[in-house]
Amino acid sequence: MRSPDWLDVRQNEGVSMANYAIMRCKKLTGMGSVASALQHCYRERETPNADAERTPENYCSVSQSADEAMGKLRELLPEKRRKDAVLAVEYVMTASPEWWKEATPRQQAEFFAHSEQWLEKKYGKDRVVAAVVHRDEATPHLSAFVVPLTQDGRLSAKEFIGGRSKMRDDQSTYAESVKKLGLERGIEGSRATHQTVQHYYQSINRGTRSQVSISPDALEPRVLRKGIFTKDVEDQAAIAK
């Protein structure tokens, strides 16, 4: 997570510093990948970046365990699907660290509620199989897992988060959903760098401000490995702007 230049200061519902709504997402393929991510989310595996003494402050609003979440996911998955199909999309939703320092308990609760409601509106309530509030890391955040299942029963992450336009629209509508809490969207088109959910978790644990704006060029997938006739590129759905 990289620190941007912050643009203004205002007061809104008792929060003295204008800050940003922050959202990142990542596609998960394979049951093993989903299970591993859920176990981390529910603290069912060793989590070095979490403060064990504060873990009891975490709370779940959907499934109460990784097994329960996996059960809901299995019920939603169609029998016929591609081997490389995206089974779940993992979201991390938070705000600038300074906002948390000033926000009241009620505002914090509203932030998490609005974040979850945004996911329910986008995907459908039954598609949200896990939603956990983490307070045992440096910056509080919501970790959520959704199944990208269309109304006609197809798994299609592309239909929900594919392409620059959808991701940009998501950032705008999400920021709008928490705007009344004194949060705003990052500046569209400003210079920035791409972050994955993994890197974002590392930033959360440093308690630093997150870069929430990404230039159009930064949305282009990077070449990870290149051969004579083929090349592997970065998963574009992991790019958040």
N, C-alpha and C positions, 0 to 999 in steps of 0.2 A: 504494500500500500504506500503510495507516494503522496506527499503533501502538496496541495495546489495553493495558488494565491487566492485568498478569500476576499470577497468583493464588497460586502456591506455589513452593516450592523443595524438591527432593528429589534423592537420589542413586540412580542406576540404571546399572549396568554401567559405572561410571567417568565418567558424564556428570553433572556437578554441578548443573546448572540444569534444572529441569523445563521442557520446551518442547513445541511443538505440531507435529503432522504437518499439512502444508499441501498441498491439491490444488485445482487449478482446471482447467476444461475449456471448450472452445469448439467449436461446430459449424462445419464448413467445407463450403460448397456451391460447386460449379463446379471444374473441373479446374485452372483458373488459380490459384484461391485456395489449393488444396491444394499445387500445385507451388511457389508463392511461399513458403508457410509452410515447406515442406520445405527449400527452398534456404537459407532463414534458419537453419533447424535444423542443416543440414550445413555451414554457413559457406561456401556456394557463391555467395553474394552479399555485398556490403558489409554489415558488421554493426558499426556504430559503437560499440555498447555492449559489444562483446567486446574483450578484450585479446589481440591477435594473438600475442603472445609466449607466452601460455598456451593458445592453441587446440590445440596438439599434445597437451595433457593430456586433451582430450575423447576419448570413445571410444563406439563404436557396438556394440550387442549384437544388432542384427537386420540391417537393410540397411546397406550401407556408403556409400551415396550417395543423393541425391534421386532420381536416375533409377531406381535399383534399387527404392526404396520405391514410386515411381509405378508401376513394372512390376508389383509385387505387388498394389498397389491395383487396377490395371486387371484383373488376373486374377480378383479377387474380385467386382468389380462386376457385377451382373446386366445383361443386355442391355436388358431392359425396366425402365425406372425413370422416375420423375417428373423433369421438368426442374429442379425446385427441390429435389430430394432431397439430403439431407446425405450427402456422400461419405466424409467422415472426421471424427473427433472428435480434436482436439488436446488433450493433457494436459500440464500442468506440475505436477510433484510434487517437493516439497522439505520443509524443516523450518526452524524458527526459526534465525536466524543464529547465536545463541549456542551452539546445539547443535553446529553444524559446527566451532566453535572448540575444543570439548572432545572431540568424538567421535574415536575411534581410526580408522585406515585400515580395519580390519576392520569396525567398526560402519558406516562410510560405505558400504563395499561391500555390506554386508547390507541397508542401507536401499534402495539402488538395486535390488538383487535382489528384495527383497520388494515393492517398488513395481511392478516389471515383472510379477512373479508375480500381483499383485492384478489387473492389467489382463488378463492371460491367463485368469485364472479367470472374470472378468466377461464377457469377449467371446469367448474362445477364442484359443489361441496363434497360430493362423494369421491371425487378424484384426489382430494387432499388426504393422503394416508398417514401423514405425520406432521406435527407442528409442535416444536419444542422451543421454549424460551430459555436461552442460556444466560445465566447471570454469574457463572463461575469463571468467566474469562474477563479480560481487561475491559472490553466494551460489550454491553448487553446486546443481544441480537436474537432474531427469530430464525431457526433452521426449519425448513419445511420440505416435504417430499410430495410431489404430485405425479399422477399417472397421466401422460399426455394422450388421453383417449378421446377421440372425436365423438360427436353425437351419433354417428352411424357405426360406432364400434371399432374404429381403426386406431392403431397406435401411430401417431404422427406428431413427433416433436416439431417437425418442420412447419406444420400448420399453426402451431402455437408460438414458436420462438424462432422460426427460420427467417433469415434475411435481416438486413439492416433496418428496414422500415418498421418491422414488427418490434424489434428490440428498442428502437428509439421511441415508438409509441408506448411501449410498456413502461419505459422510464418516465415518460410524461404523465401517463395516467396513474402510475403508482405515486409519484410525487404529489399529484393533485389530491389523492386519497388521504394524505397526511398533512396537507398544506395548512389546515387550521391549527395544527400543533406548532407552527412556527418553522416548518421545514419547507425547502424548495428543491427544485430540480437543478442538477448541474448544468453549467452553461453548454448548450449544444454546439458542437463544432470547435470547442476550444482544444488547445494542444494538450495531449495526455498520452498515457501508455496503457496497454491492455493488461487486465488482471484476470487471473483465473480464480475460482473459488478457493483453491488451495492457498494461493498467495494472499488472498483476502483474509483467510483465517489467520495467517501469520501476522497480518497487519492488525487485525482485531486484538490479538494478544499483546501487541506492543502498545495498544491504546492510542494510536496516532490517528490523525485525520486521514480520511480516504479520498483519493482522487475519484471524482464522480463524473468527470467529463472525458470524452474520448474523441479524438479527431476522426473524420471519415477514413483516413488512411490506416488508422490503428485498428479499424474493424476488419481489415483484410487479414485472412489467416496467414500465419507465418509458416514457411517451409521448415519442417522439423528434421526431415531426412530426405536426401535426394540421391537417386541412383542414376544409371545411364538412361533408362527408359521410363522410370517411375519416380514419383516423389510422394512423401507423406506430408500432409499439411495439418495445421492446427484445426481443432474442432471449433467451428465458428460459433456454435451455440454456447460455448464457454466464454465468449467475448461479451462483456457487459459494458454498456456505455451510459 
